[in-house]
Amino acid sequence: MDENNIIPMLKQIKSLSSAPYKLEIQGGEPLLRFDLVQKIYDKAVIILGEGQFEFVIATSLSLLKDEMLVWARSKSVHFSTSIDGSHVIHNSHRILRGGDSFELAKRGIEKIRQCLGDSSVATVTTVTNALLSYPEDIVATHIQLGLKDIFVRPVSPYGFANNNGTDEYDITEFMSFYERLLTILSKYHRYGNKLVEHSALIHIKRILNAEYSGYADLKSPSGVVLNSLVFNYDGRIYGSDEARMLQKSNPKIDFSLGTIQSPQFKNSQFHQSVISQSFSLSHPGCYHCAFQPYCGADPCQNISVFGEPVGDKSLSRFCQYHKSMFKLILNHLHKEDDVGLMLKEWVYG
């Protein structure tokens, strides 16, 4: 990113929303330009106000250095990284030339926990075909790393994790994996290893708390623009990371909101169309669905798969996933089995 864009970017953020703000620095690998990361933070303190924002660095941790942690110690800085299971599986997914990506991530997590505290590092596990057979491996690795939280999600239909469609699988396959994952978590839970899985927790909160709307995928109208903005390295602005990925795969169509120097928040026909067509209450296949009050809309995924913002709910991967999650969670809560009791503890403590 051009350093000249930092101040106008932060001023736009302040003008469009109010504290507390959340700034997440993604890559590539942000630690390659840690000097730029520091400059963004320093300017954010001046423009947004000290203590008025959370600052997240999404990184593989392969370039994490002690001096970076010293810098972060007195600040509201958090790290997010990917963990795909044990040594062999993680390294097969996260190939690092001349290095052991799992060992570097492990060391980084341990250092962050020691220096900044347990809550300063979070992980994401994107489940590819190769991971469907290893729910035990994913849970055991998180526990061995001393983590208390886990966030598991299916592979997206767009973006690099899907590897041009070769990693796609049926949502029924993912839910079979996920049911086994929850069973494994409940077994560890009984013996005091209480690992909270946040995909489930998000869905439970959405059911039990009508005011909970912190997760963009479960918002109607869609969280595109309304829930987040992406300021790209080239200066262009997008309403979500999914919109940015649509731009990558469809370069002839402008999915942006203009540039940092010349934003087009009010004049973007694409985003006006997307938001106006993302009220799930009026969607065929949604308006009569029992889960509609808890669910949301993902117009960018629909554009990616169906070529238009509403999509065919009978074929929608988004719809299949969230309906399956709601059904699974409500079934366990109703039965009050080991998984159901664990889910209740996650909500009520």
N, C-alpha and C positions, 0 to 999 in steps of 0.2 A: 504493500500500500504506500502511496505517495504521502510523505509526512505532512504535506500541506493540506491533506484532506482530514487530518485528525480533529482539528478544532471545529470546522464546519460540521463534521459528522456528529460530534458530541453536542453541538448547539442544536442540531436537528432533533436528536434524541430528547433533549430537554424540552424543546418546544412541542413535541408530539405526545409526551407522556409526563408522568409525575413520579417522584420517589416512592418506594425504593426501585431502583433500576437494576437490571441484570445485564452485564456485558460479558459475552462469551467470545473468546479469541480462538478461532479455528484455523486449520491449515488445509493441506500440507502439514508442516511441522512448525508451529509458532515459535518454538525455542531456537530455531535457526536464526530468528531475528528478535532475540530477547531484548535488545536495545529498543526496538520499536514497541514491543509489549510494554516496557517500562514507560515510554513516552506517552502511550495511550492512557495508562493508569494515572500518571502524573497530571495530564491535562484533564482527565475525568474528575480528579479531586478538585481542581480549580473550577471547572464548569458545572459539574453535577453536585459537588459538595462532598466533603469527607464524611464517610459513614452513610452516604446516601445510595450506595450501589454495592452489588456483589460482583466480583471479578473472577471469571472462570477461564482457565487455560486448558483447552482440549489438546492433549498431547500423548504421544506414545511413551513418553518419559525416557526415551533412549538418549536424549541430550541433556537431561536434568543434571545440574551442577549444584554443589553446596552453596555457592554464593547466590544462586537464584532463590534458594530456600531462606537464606539470611534476609534477602530483600523482602520476601513475602511474609516474614514472621509477624510483623506488626501491622499487617494490612488484611483487609477482607478479601484474600486471594484463595481460590480453591482450584484444584486440579481434577480433570476428568480424563479417564483413559479407558482403553478397551482391554478386556480380559476374556479370552475365548476358551478357557479351560486350562488344562495342564500344559507342561513344557512342550510336548511333541505337537499337540493340536494347535496351540497358540502360535508356535514358530512356523507351522505350515501355512497359517493364515496371514501372519504378519512377518513377511520375509524381510530381513534386514541384512544387507550386504556386509559380510565380515563381522556380524554380531549375533548375539543370542537375544532376540527381542523379548522373550518371556523373562529371562533373567534380569534384563535391564528394567522391564516394567516392575518386576518383583522388588528389585532394589529401590526403585523410585518410590513405590508405594510405602515401603518400610521407612525410607528416609522422611517422606512427607508426614507419615503418622508420628514419627519420633519428634520431628522438628516443629510441626504445625498443629498436630492433633488428629485424632481419628476422623473427625468430620470434614477435614480439609481435602480429602481425596474420595472420588466416587468412580465407579466403573460402569461400563455398558458392555453387554454381551449381545452381539447380533448373531442370531442363529442361522447358520448356513446349513446346507445339506450334510456337510461333514460333521456337524455338531448334533444332529438329531438323535444320534445313538448314544450321546454322552452326557445326559443330565447329571449323573452322579459326579462326573469329572468336574463339571462347572461348579457345582456346589462345594465339593471338597476343596477345590483350589481357592475359592473365596474364603473359606474358613481357615485354611492353612495360612493365608495372607493376613489373617486377623481382621478381616472386613466384617462389618455388621449389616451391610446393605448390598443388594444385587439388583440389577435392572436388566431384564431379559426381553428381547423383542424379536419378532420375525424379520427376515430379510425384506428389504424394500423392493418394489417392482422397478425402481429407477435408482440411479446412483451406482458407484463403483462396487459396493458390496455384493450386488447382484451379478456382477461379472457378465453382463450382456445376456441375462436370462438363464445362464447355466446353473445357477443356484436356486432357481425357483422350485417350490414344492407346494403341495396342497396345504391349505390351512388345517385340514383334518390331521395331517401328519404333524404339523407344529403343535396342535392341541394335544395329541397323544404324547408327544415329548413333554409338553408343559404340565400335563396331568402327572406324569412320572416325576417331574421336577418338584412339584408341590408336595407329593408324597414323600420324596427324599428330604425336603426341607422340614416337613412335619416330624420325621424320625429324628433328625438332628435337633429339632426344637425340643423334643421330649427330654433330651439329655443335656439341655442347657446351651446348645449352640444356636442362638436365636438370630438367624439371618433373615432380614426382611426383603421380600421381592417386590419391587416398586411398580411393575406393570399391574400386578394384582391389586396393590394398595390404591393405585390411581382409580381403577375401576370400582373398587369398593367405596371410595370416597365420593365418587360421582353418583353412586346409587343412594348413599346414606345422607349426603349433604348437598342440598339443592344449590347452595351458594358456591360450591367448589367448582372452579372453572380455570384452574391453573394449567391444564394440559391442552395444548392447541388442537390435538386430534379429536377431542371430545367437546368441541365447541360448535354451536350453531347460532348465528352464522359462523363460518369458518374463521379460524385464527389467523389466516393469511392477512398480513398487514395489521390487523387488529390486535394480534397477540405478539408479533415479532417483526423485526426488520433485519435484513441481511445487507451489510455494507461490504461489497466485494472488493478484492484486491485491486481490480481495474477501475474502481470508483463508481461502479454501477450499484444501484440499490434494488433489492428484491423483497417481496412481501413475505418470503419464507425461504428456507434452504431448498425446499422442493421446487419452488419457482426458479431458483438459480440452476438446479439440475435440469429442469425443463429447457432452460436457455442453452445449456451445454449440448443437449441432444437435438434441439431444434433451433439452430443459430439464425435461421432466416426470419423467425418470429421474435418480436420484442416482448419479453415477459417482465421487463424491468419497470421500476418507478423512476426512471431517469438516472441522473448521476448525483453524486454528493454536491457538486458545484451547481447543478441545475436540476433539482428534484421535481418530479411530476406527480405528487401525491394526489392532487385533485383531478388531474387530467388523464390518468392512465385508464384507457378504455378496458384493457385486459383485467385490471384488478377490480374495477367497478362491476364488470360482468361476472367475475368470479364470486365476489362477495354477494351480489344480488341473487345469484343462483345457488347459494350455499345454505339456505334455510331448510334444514332437513324436514321440518314439519310439512312442507309442501312437496316433497319429493315422492314420486311413485315408488312404492316399496318401503317407504319410511313412515308416512303419515299414519299407517295403521299398525306399525310395529310396536310391540310392548316396550321395547328398549329405547324408543325414540327420545323420551325426555332426558335420558342419560347420555345419549350418543351425540355424535357431531357429524361433520362433513369434511371431506378431503378433496376439494375440486382439482387440485394439482395432480393427485394420483389418478383421478378420473380422466383428466386430459391426457395423461401419460398412457393410460390403458385403453380408453374408449374414444378419445379425441374430442371430448366435450366435458363441461364441468359437473354435470349431474350424474352421468353414468348409469349403468344397468345394475341395479342392486342384486338381482339374482345371480350375477356373475362377479360382483364386486369383492375383491380380496379384503378391502377395508371393512366392508359390511360383514363378511364371513368371520373375520378375526374378532371384531368387537362383540358381535352377537354371541360368538362362542365363549368369549371371556366372561360376559355377563351371565350366561347360562351356567358355566362352570362354577363361578363364584357363588351365585345364588343357590345352586344345588348343594354345595358344601356347607354354606351357612345354614340352610334349612335342615340338613341331616345332622349338623353339629358333630360330625366325625372329627378325627384328629386334624385334618386340614381345615375344617370349618372353625374349630376352636382356635387354631393358630391364626387364621384370618381375623377373627374377632379380637384377639390379643393385639394384632398389628394396629387395629383401629382404636381400640379402647385402652390399650396398655395393660 
